[in-house]
Amino acid sequence: MDELPCSSHTYALLPANAWPKLPPTLLSSLLTRQRLVCHLSPLLSILKSLTGRETFKSNMATEKRPNITDLEDLQIHRFYNSEIGHYVEWFHYTADDEAYRGFLHKDRRDITLDEFATGLKRMSDEVIFPEVPTDPEITITPKNLDGSTVHIKRPGLKHYRDFEEEAECATKDQVLIEALAIEKISKTPHPYVVRYHGCTVHRGRITGIAMERLGETLSHYAHCSGGCISEHKTMFDQIDKQAFLAGVESAVKFLHSLGLAHNDINPRNIMVREASDGAAGGCTPVLIDFDSCGPFGTRMQSFGTPGFMDTEDEEMVFSQKKHDDFSLKRLAEWWDADSDSKDNWGNTSKSSPETPKAD
């Protein structure tokens, strides 16, 4: 079976005997365009039977499902779409990082634990996990990681149903992009960049990225409401703004010195490391989330967060130092905004195709 390039790290597999059936102009386009799977979903649907992916999914449905005894074992996402009404999507990762997904056209409140458990279907590793690269080599996590101090970041699968073809293309790309970026960054540790412990690997694929476990994001500190500890609002007001933002800028300049741009600096991608004595004035920033990070000039799989990106920039799809410079300025403006303005500013999802409204 021959390969066509889908993007820098992902390939769409097409049988060689399918190529001559494509019009010459379309074939030329396929050979030159990135993200084949994402942009040609109708064609992909026809070819799925030839690649064997549908057979794989069918087989997965008959395999043993994970034992779900509590809703805490699941990642549950509720949505509402004007065309189909309420629906729920949920996911589960096993101890060996086998990914399962469920979906129902029902209100979340009407779904029983048994329906959640029996509705899980195994997802193909090839859809969401990239193969372990041989060059450059990556750090593989030890088996005895301390879960109390280490957080495993696994592929985010929210909205998978709505953009399945795009998700299949982009998800494992983003995992590999982040793994390669943090691997390079961690060669010279920086006090304001999250500490990296390597990648979890199962079945020859990267299934997660291990980083230090931290408390809360800057956004959470600023948007204290509901179940949030009330002191956090006061603590945000007491944080030394100039020193904190200088720390963020220091981390960004460090990335730039490596020839990398972060491309998605916003309050949700900055964790707060509290001082050992608990004093808010001693809080320092920790930059996280490198799935948009890349060398200057390379095309990105995802980019920016509304309110912190220059939507008029025609080069937004390419990794650029100027994206970070723009975001740093917006971050300083966000800091001084009132609570209502913050709620409508940095509290939105990463730029992507239009997504259904979550409950």
C-alpha positions as CSV (number, residue, x, y, z in Angstrom):
1,M,0.0,0.0,0.0
2,D,1.4,3.4,-1.0
3,E,1.2,6.6,1.0
4,L,0.1,10.1,0.4
5,P,1.2,13.0,2.6
6,C,-1.5,14.2,5.0
7,S,0.7,16.6,7.1
8,S,4.1,16.7,8.5
9,H,3.5,13.7,10.8
10,T,0.4,12.0,9.6
11,Y,-0.3,9.9,6.5
12,A,-3.5,8.8,4.8
13,L,-3.2,5.3,3.4
14,L,-4.6,4.8,0.0
15,P,-4.4,1.5,-2.0
16,A,-2.3,1.9,-5.1
17,N,-5.1,0.7,-7.3
18,A,-7.3,3.6,-6.1
19,W,-5.0,6.3,-7.5
20,P,-5.7,5.9,-11.2
21,K,-9.4,6.2,-10.5
22,L,-8.9,9.8,-9.3
23,P,-9.2,12.7,-11.8
24,P,-5.7,14.0,-12.6
25,T,-6.5,17.5,-11.2
26,L,-7.7,16.0,-7.9
27,L,-4.7,13.6,-7.6
28,S,-2.4,16.6,-8.1
29,S,-4.2,18.4,-5.4
30,L,-4.0,15.5,-3.0
31,L,-0.3,15.2,-3.5
32,T,0.3,18.8,-2.6
33,R,-2.2,19.7,0.0
34,Q,-1.6,19.1,3.7
35,R,-4.1,17.4,6.0
36,L,-5.6,15.1,3.3
37,V,-7.9,13.4,5.8
38,C,-9.2,16.6,7.2
39,H,-10.1,18.3,3.9
40,L,-11.4,15.3,2.0
41,S,-13.7,13.6,4.4
42,P,-16.2,12.3,1.8
43,L,-13.4,10.5,-0.1
44,L,-12.0,9.2,3.2
45,S,-15.4,7.7,4.1
46,I,-15.4,5.7,0.8
47,L,-11.8,4.5,1.3
48,K,-12.2,3.5,4.9
49,S,-13.4,0.1,3.9
50,L,-10.3,-0.4,1.9
51,T,-8.0,0.6,4.7
52,G,-9.6,-1.8,7.1
53,R,-10.4,0.8,9.7
54,E,-14.1,0.1,9.7
55,T,-13.4,-3.6,10.2
56,F,-11.2,-2.7,13.1
57,K,-14.0,-0.6,14.7
58,S,-16.5,-3.4,14.2
59,N,-14.1,-5.9,15.9
60,M,-13.6,-3.5,18.8
61,A,-17.3,-3.4,19.5
62,T,-17.2,-7.2,20.3
63,E,-14.2,-7.0,22.6
64,K,-14.4,-6.8,26.4
65,R,-15.2,-3.4,27.6
66,P,-13.5,-1.7,30.6
67,N,-15.2,-2.2,34.0
68,I,-16.9,1.2,34.8
69,T,-18.2,1.4,38.3
70,D,-18.3,5.2,38.8
71,L,-18.9,8.2,36.6
72,E,-15.6,9.5,37.9
73,D,-14.0,6.9,35.6
74,L,-15.3,8.8,32.5
75,Q,-14.7,12.1,30.8
76,I,-18.2,13.3,30.0
77,H,-19.1,16.1,27.7
78,R,-22.7,17.5,27.2
79,F,-23.8,19.4,24.1
80,Y,-26.8,20.9,22.5
81,N,-27.3,21.3,18.8
82,S,-30.3,23.0,17.4
83,E,-30.7,20.3,14.7
84,I,-30.4,17.2,16.9
85,G,-31.0,18.5,20.4
86,H,-29.1,17.2,23.4
87,Y,-26.4,14.7,23.1
88,V,-23.6,13.4,25.2
89,E,-20.1,12.1,24.4
90,W,-17.8,10.3,26.8
91,F,-14.4,8.8,26.9
92,H,-12.3,6.4,29.0
93,Y,-8.6,5.5,29.1
94,T,-7.6,2.2,30.6
95,A,-4.4,1.7,32.6
96,D,-2.7,0.6,29.4
97,D,-4.0,3.7,27.6
98,E,-6.6,1.9,25.5
99,A,-9.1,4.6,24.5
100,Y,-12.8,4.1,24.5
101,R,-15.6,6.3,23.4
102,G,-19.4,6.5,23.8
103,F,-22.1,8.6,22.3
104,L,-25.9,9.0,22.9
105,H,-28.6,11.4,21.6
106,K,-30.0,11.9,25.1
107,D,-29.9,14.4,27.9
108,R,-27.1,13.7,30.3
109,R,-29.5,13.4,33.2
110,D,-31.4,10.6,31.5
111,I,-28.3,8.3,30.9
112,T,-27.8,5.5,33.4
113,L,-24.4,4.2,34.6
114,D,-25.1,1.0,32.7
115,E,-25.7,2.9,29.5
116,F,-22.5,4.8,29.9
117,A,-20.6,1.5,30.5
118,T,-22.1,-0.6,27.7
119,G,-22.0,2.3,25.3
120,L,-18.2,2.4,25.2
121,K,-16.4,1.3,22.0
122,R,-12.7,0.9,21.6
123,M,-11.0,3.5,19.5
124,S,-8.2,2.5,17.1
125,D,-4.7,3.4,18.3
126,E,-3.8,4.6,14.8
127,V,-6.5,7.3,15.0
128,I,-5.3,9.1,18.1
129,F,-1.8,8.0,19.0
130,P,1.3,8.7,16.9
131,E,4.0,6.1,16.4
132,V,7.2,6.6,18.5
133,P,9.7,8.5,16.3
134,T,13.2,7.1,15.9
135,D,14.7,10.4,15.0
136,P,14.8,12.4,17.2
137,E,14.5,10.0,20.1
138,I,12.1,10.8,22.8
139,T,12.3,10.2,26.6
140,I,10.1,7.3,27.8
141,T,8.7,7.6,31.2
142,P,9.7,5.1,33.9
143,K,7.1,2.6,35.1
144,N,7.0,3.9,38.7
145,L,5.7,7.4,38.1
146,D,4.2,9.1,41.2
147,G,0.7,10.1,40.3
148,S,0.6,12.7,43.0
149,T,3.4,14.7,41.5
150,V,3.1,13.8,37.8
151,H,0.2,14.6,35.4
152,I,-0.2,12.5,32.2
153,K,-1.6,14.6,29.4
154,R,-3.5,12.3,27.0
155,P,-5.1,13.3,23.6
156,G,-8.0,15.6,24.1
157,L,-11.1,14.0,22.4
158,K,-13.8,16.5,23.1
159,H,-16.0,17.3,20.0
160,Y,-14.6,14.1,18.4
161,R,-18.0,13.1,17.0
162,D,-18.6,16.5,15.3
163,F,-15.3,16.6,13.5
164,E,-14.4,12.9,13.3
165,E,-12.5,13.1,10.1
166,E,-10.5,16.1,11.2
167,A,-10.0,14.7,14.7
168,E,-8.5,11.5,13.1
169,C,-6.0,13.7,11.2
170,A,-5.2,16.3,13.8
171,T,-5.3,14.5,17.2
172,K,-2.1,12.4,16.8
173,D,-0.4,15.2,15.0
174,Q,-0.9,17.4,18.0
175,V,0.4,14.7,20.4
176,L,3.5,14.3,18.4
177,I,4.0,18.1,17.9
178,E,3.8,18.7,21.6
179,A,6.0,15.7,22.5
180,L,8.8,16.9,20.1
181,A,8.5,20.5,21.3
182,I,8.6,19.7,25.0
183,E,11.4,17.2,24.4
184,K,13.5,20.0,22.8
185,I,12.6,22.6,25.3
186,S,13.4,20.3,28.3
187,K,17.0,19.9,27.3
188,T,17.6,23.2,29.0
189,P,15.1,23.4,31.9
190,H,13.6,26.8,32.5
191,P,12.0,27.9,35.8
192,Y,8.8,29.2,34.1
193,V,8.3,26.2,31.8
194,V,6.5,23.1,33.0
195,R,8.8,20.2,33.9
196,Y,8.8,17.3,31.6
197,H,9.1,13.6,32.6
198,G,8.9,11.9,29.2
199,C,6.2,10.2,27.2
200,T,4.1,7.2,28.1
201,V,4.4,4.5,25.4
202,H,2.1,1.5,24.7
203,R,2.0,-0.7,21.6
204,G,4.7,1.3,19.9
205,R,2.8,4.6,20.1
206,I,3.0,7.7,22.2
207,T,-0.1,7.7,24.4
208,G,0.6,10.5,26.8
209,I,3.0,13.2,27.9
210,A,4.1,13.2,31.5
211,M,4.6,16.6,33.2
212,E,4.7,18.0,36.7
213,R,1.4,18.2,38.4
214,L,0.4,21.7,39.3
215,G,-2.6,23.3,41.0
216,E,-4.6,25.8,38.9
217,T,-4.4,27.9,35.8
218,L,-4.2,31.7,35.9
219,S,-7.7,31.8,34.4
220,H,-9.0,29.8,37.4
221,Y,-7.4,32.2,39.8
222,A,-9.0,35.1,38.1
223,H,-12.5,33.5,37.5
224,C,-13.2,32.5,41.1
225,S,-16.8,31.5,41.3
226,G,-19.0,28.6,42.5
227,G,-17.0,25.9,44.1
228,C,-13.7,27.8,43.8
229,I,-12.0,28.6,47.1
230,S,-12.9,32.1,47.9
231,E,-9.4,33.1,48.9
232,H,-8.2,32.7,45.3
233,K,-9.9,35.8,44.2
234,T,-8.1,37.8,46.8
235,M,-4.9,35.9,46.0
236,F,-5.2,36.9,42.3
237,D,-5.5,40.5,43.3
238,Q,-2.4,40.1,45.5
239,I,-0.2,38.5,42.8
240,D,2.7,40.8,41.7
241,K,1.5,41.5,38.2
242,Q,4.7,42.9,36.9
243,A,6.9,40.1,38.3
244,F,4.4,37.4,37.1
245,L,4.1,38.7,33.6
246,A,7.9,39.2,33.4
247,G,8.2,35.5,34.2
248,V,5.8,34.6,31.4
249,E,7.8,36.8,29.0
250,S,11.0,35.2,30.2
251,A,9.6,31.7,29.3
252,V,8.5,33.0,25.9
253,K,11.9,34.5,25.1
254,F,13.5,31.2,26.1
255,L,11.3,29.4,23.5
256,H,12.2,32.0,20.9
257,S,15.9,31.5,21.6
258,L,15.3,27.9,20.5
259,G,13.7,29.0,17.3
260,L,10.2,28.1,18.6
261,A,7.0,30.0,19.0
262,H,4.3,28.9,21.5
263,N,1.4,30.4,19.4
264,D,-1.3,30.0,22.1
265,I,-0.4,32.1,25.1
266,N,-3.5,32.8,27.3
267,P,-4.5,32.5,30.9
268,R,-5.6,28.8,30.5
269,N,-2.1,27.9,29.3
270,I,-0.3,29.4,32.3
271,M,-0.3,27.6,35.6
272,V,0.3,29.2,38.9
273,R,3.0,27.8,41.1
274,E,2.3,29.0,44.6
275,A,5.1,30.1,46.9
276,S,6.2,27.6,49.6
277,D,4.9,29.9,52.3
278,G,1.5,30.3,50.5
279,A,1.9,34.0,50.0
280,A,0.2,35.2,46.8
281,G,2.9,37.7,46.1
282,G,5.3,34.9,45.7
283,C,3.3,33.1,43.0
284,T,5.2,32.4,39.7
285,P,4.0,31.4,36.3
286,V,4.5,28.0,34.6
287,L,3.9,27.9,30.8
288,I,2.1,24.8,29.6
289,D,0.4,23.4,26.5
290,F,2.8,23.1,23.6
291,D,0.5,21.4,21.0
292,S,0.6,24.6,18.9
293,C,4.3,25.2,19.5
294,G,6.6,24.9,16.5
295,P,9.7,26.2,14.7
296,F,9.3,29.6,13.1
297,G,7.6,29.4,9.7
298,T,6.1,25.9,10.0
299,R,2.3,25.4,9.5
300,M,0.4,24.7,12.7
301,Q,-2.3,22.1,13.3
302,S,-4.1,24.3,15.8
303,F,-3.6,27.9,16.6
304,G,-4.5,30.6,19.1
305,T,-7.3,31.4,21.5
306,P,-10.0,34.0,20.7
307,G,-9.2,37.2,22.5
308,F,-5.5,36.5,22.5
309,M,-4.8,36.1,18.8
310,D,-4.7,38.6,16.0
311,T,-7.6,37.4,13.8
312,E,-6.6,39.8,11.0
313,D,-3.1,38.3,10.7
314,E,-3.1,36.4,7.3
315,E,-0.1,34.3,8.6
316,M,-1.9,33.0,11.6
317,V,-1.6,29.4,10.4
318,F,2.2,29.6,10.6
319,S,4.3,29.5,13.7
320,Q,5.5,33.1,14.3
321,K,7.3,35.0,17.0
322,K,4.8,37.9,16.5
323,H,1.9,35.7,17.6
324,D,3.5,35.4,21.0
325,D,4.3,39.1,21.2
326,F,0.6,39.9,20.4
327,S,-0.6,37.5,23.0
328,L,1.7,38.9,25.7
329,K,0.2,42.4,25.1
330,R,-3.3,41.0,25.3
331,L,-2.5,39.1,28.4
332,A,-1.5,42.3,30.2
333,E,-4.7,44.0,29.0
334,W,-6.8,41.0,30.2
335,W,-5.2,41.2,33.6
336,D,-6.5,44.7,34.2
337,A,-10.0,44.0,32.9
338,D,-13.0,43.5,35.2
339,S,-14.5,40.1,35.9
340,D,-17.3,40.4,33.3
341,S,-14.8,41.3,30.6
342,K,-12.6,38.4,31.6
343,D,-15.5,36.0,31.3
344,N,-16.2,37.1,27.7
345,W,-12.5,37.4,26.8
346,G,-10.3,34.5,27.6
347,N,-12.9,31.9,28.5
348,T,-13.5,30.5,25.0
349,S,-12.1,27.4,23.2
350,K,-9.1,27.1,21.0
351,S,-9.7,28.3,17.4
352,S,-11.2,25.5,15.4
353,P,-14.2,24.7,13.1
354,E,-17.5,25.9,14.6
355,T,-18.4,23.7,17.5
356,P,-21.8,22.9,19.1
357,K,-22.7,24.6,22.3
358,A,-21.8,22.8,25.4
359,D,-24.2,22.8,28.3
